[in-house]
């Protein structure tokens, strides 16, 4: 298994900002302590190039992001003030998912991005702490290079993958599956190929049977060469922004279900962490860590 970490690239956020930037450093330290990266170690990802980003995003949007000419409204929608560090961080996060996917395909195993999952970015705009859509970039670049024909995006973040669904809406070669909280952000949902919605307060017993049915259907319908898994820690019962009530054990069962289904089909998988905003940041880090640990146990040792 190869793991990419971009936590060295930190956004300069104002005091009191609610985005938990430090979770990435804490997660990388946990992964290092547990030696999950193995002999390949942790890698610093390359930055996604313009030509790669332009597979999923419009040129005028990319130009304004790079030049720092996003309007105040656009910056508020993203949730981050513009800075050169924001641009570099966003490039690295997208680059990490792409590099991890290349590794997964080459090894017929799993690659992990300890960040990523920026599924609220649309072709022409960002929102919800997402600037560039790493899952869409990954799928479309690898298709253009002839590395894959078909892909499946599995979105288990508590928020619907609206940007991913929108970018790939007219592309039958990439199947988008999102299981999420019905009443949570984004309040205007896009249409994924498969959307499964849960009510506020839904827990393990509600979520896991629905996910099992969904992943079986998605794998059958997609017939993918690669699975892009946005795990997310924000369905956890202690998350400030989640509105669901999955336990840590329930989220571990979620990851196991997804990984075992992919392993049964002998599919390469790239994993991105996606959201996590725990009242106790240690809860979020633990959920993300469990995802990485299970990826190694189930997918990397087939």
N, C-alpha and C positions, 0 to 999 in steps of 0.2 A: 504494500500500500504506500502510496506517495501522498504527502500532506503539504499543502501550501498555506503559509501564514503571511498576512500583510499588516500585522498589528504595528509594525514600525512606522507605518504611514498613518498618522493620527490627524484627525480634523481638529482645528482650533475652535472649540465651541464655547459660547458664552457661559458664564457661571449660572448654575441652576438648570442648564439644558437637560431634558429628560432622556436623551439618547445615551445608552450606557456604553460609551466607546471603550471603557476599560475592560469590558467583558472579554474582548478578543485577546488581550494580553493574558488575562487570568486563564482563559481556555488553553492558549498555547503553552503556558507553564504547566498546566495539568497534564496535557498530552506529552510534554517532554518528561515530566516526572514519571509517568507511567510507561515511557518508552514505546508508545504506540506507533511511532513513525518507523521503527525498525531500522535496518541498515541504510536505507535511503535517506533517513532523517527528514527534518523539516526543510522545505525549500521556500525561498522568497520568490513570488511569482513575477513573471514579466508583466509589463504594462500592456494592456490591450491597445493595439494600433488603431489608427483612424480607419483603415480599410476594414478591419474586423468589426469595429463599432458600427460602421455604416451598413453592415448587413442587417442590423435591426433598428437603426435610428436614422432620422433624416439629417441631411448635411447641415441645414441651417440651425438645427438644434445643437449638434455637436460643435459647430463654430462658436455659438454663443456661450456654451458651457466653457470651452477652452479659453475664449477671450474675456470671460467675466462680464458679459453684457446681458446676462439674464436680468429680467425685471425684478423689482422687489416682490411682486406678486408671485412670480415663478420661483423665487428663492423661498418664499413662505410655503409654497405648495410642496417643494422638496423637503423643507424642514431644516435645512442647513444654510447658514450664510455662505456666500461664495468665497472661495479662497483657492489659491494655487494648490494647496494641500488637498482640498476637496476633489479637485480634478485628478490629481495623481492617485489619491486613495481609490477613487471610482474606477480609474483605469486598472489599477492593480487588482481590485476585487473581481472585475470582469476577467482579467487575464488569468487569475487563479483558477476560476471555474473552467476556463478553456484549457489551461495546462493540465489540470487534474483530469479532465475528460480525455485528453490525448493519452495520458498515462493509463487510464482505465481501458481504453481501446487497445493500446499496445500490449498490455499485460493480461487482457481479458479478466480484469479484476475491478478494483475500486480506486478512485482518486478522490481526495477530500480537500475542499476549500474551507478553512476555518473562519471564513466570513461569507460574503455572497448571499444569494437568495434575494436579489434586489428586484422583486417581481412587480412593483408598482410603477416602474418606469415604462412609459409609452414611447412610440416612435418619435414623437415631437415634443415630449415634455417629461419631466420627472415629478414624482410625488412620493409622499410617505417614506422619507429617508432613502429614496432610491433615485439615482442619477442615470446609470446605464443598466439595461436589463441583461444580466449575465447569462440567464438560462436561454433567452432568445438568441443572444449573440453566439453562445456556444453551439446551439443546434444549427443555426444558419451558416456559421463559418465551416463547421465540419461537413455539412452537406455540400457547400460550395467547393470544398477541397476534395470531395469524393470519398471521405473517410466513413461516412454513414449515408444511408438513404432515408431512414425513418428514425424518429426519436419520440420518446414519451417524457413529458414533464409531469412529475408527481409533486403537487404542492400541498404539504401538510402544515404549513404556517397557518396560524389561526385566522389570518386575513386572506381574502380571496386574491389569487394572482391575476389581478385585473389587467395590468400592463402586458403580462405574458399572453393572456388570452386575446387581447386586442391586437398585438403585433402578429400573432400567428393565426388569427381568425380565418383567414382565407387560404391557409396552407394545410392541405390534408395530410401532408407527410410528417407533421409534428402534432401529436395528440396531447392535449392539455387536460389534466385532471386536477381539480382543486376541491379539497374537503376543508370546510371553514365555518366560522361562526356566522349565522345568517344576519344578525343585527349589528355586526361590527363593521369597522372601516374595511373597504370603501363602501360608502352608503349607496353609491350607484355601481352595481356589479356589471361586469362584462360577461359574455357567454363563453365559458370554456367548452371543450368538447364533452366534458363531464363535470358537473358541479354538484357536490353534495353539501347540504347546509344543515347546521345544528343549531338548536335554540340556546339561548343564554342558560348557563349553568349545567349544560350537558357534560357528563363525566365519562369514565372509562367504559361503562356498560353500554352507553349510547354510541360512543365513538367507534370502538374497535370492530364490532360486527359490520357497521356501515363502511368502514375503511376496507375491511376484508372483501366485501362485495365489490367495492369500487376498484380496488387494485386488480382483482381478477378480471373484471370487465375491461379496464384500461389496457392491461397487458394483451388481452385477446384482440381488442379492437386496434391497438396501435401497431402490433407486430414490430417492435422497435429494434434497432441495432444498438441503441444506447438509452439508458434511463438517467434522467436528470432529476435528482431528488432534493427538494427544498424541505428540509426537516422542520425547522422552527421549534422554539422552546416556549412560545407564547400561548399555547393551549393549556399551559400548566395552571393549576388552581391558584397559585400565588402570583400570577402575572398581573401587572397593573393595567395592561391594555387588552387582555385576552377575552374575558367574559365567558370562557369555558372553565371546566373544573377537572381536567385530567390530572391524575397523580403522577409523581415521578415514575412509579412502576408502570402506570398506564402508558406513558410516553415511551418507556423502554419497550413495552409490548408492541407499540405502534411501529417503532423502528425495526424490531425483530420481524414483524409481519411483512413489512415492505422488503427488507433485505432477503428474507427467506423466499418470498415470491420471485424476486429477481434471480436469486441463486438457482431456484428450481428451473428457470429458463436459461441458465448459463449466460446471463446478460451482464455486460460491463455497466458500472454505475458510477456516476459522479455525484458527490454529496456536497451541498452548500448548507450553511447553518441557518440562514434566514433570521426571523425575528426572535426576540426574547427580552422582556422588560420586567423582570421579577422585582417584587417589593424587596426581596432578599436576592441580591445578585448571585449569591452562591447557588441558589436554586436553578437559575438560568444556566450557569456554567456547568452544573452537574448534568442537566438535561442534554446540553450540547456535547459534553464529554461522553455520556452514555451512547450517543449517536455514533461518535467516532470509534469508541470501543467495540460496539456491535458491528460496525462496518468491517473492522479488522477481523473479528471473530467469525463472521458469517461469510463475507464476500471475499476476503483476501486469502482465506485458507481453504478454498474449495478444492 
